[in-house]
């Protein structure tokens, strides 16, 4: 029912990913992110493993409506696959 994610907490790996984002930004990618040095420092000090979970409105509506399929409760019908 929910999506679950695991957060990256390896400072070296995260630093390499930030470097790749900076290179992409310099190459003209408007959606690339800046390098967050403070975050890398926090990771170097030992950020514990973290994870997250998300329950979308559509899945919650499906649960409350007792709908057999999420397609029955999608808010924007134009996005439904025919």
Residue pairs with C-beta under 8 A, 6 or more apart in sequence:
1 55
1 59
1 63
2 53
2 54
2 55
2 59
3 53
3 54
3 56
4 51
4 52
4 53
5 51
5 52
5 53
5 54
6 49
6 50
6 51
7 49
7 50
7 51
7 52
8 14
8 17
9 43
9 47
9 48
9 49
9 50
10 43
11 40
11 43
11 44
14 39
14 40
14 43
15 40
18 33
18 35
18 36
18 40
19 35
21 32
21 33
21 34
21 35
22 32
22 34
22 35
24 32
25 32
25 33
25 34
57 75
58 70
58 73
58 74
58 75
59 70
61 67
61 73
61 75
62 69
62 70
62 72
62 73
65 72
65 73
67 73
71 80
71 81
74 80
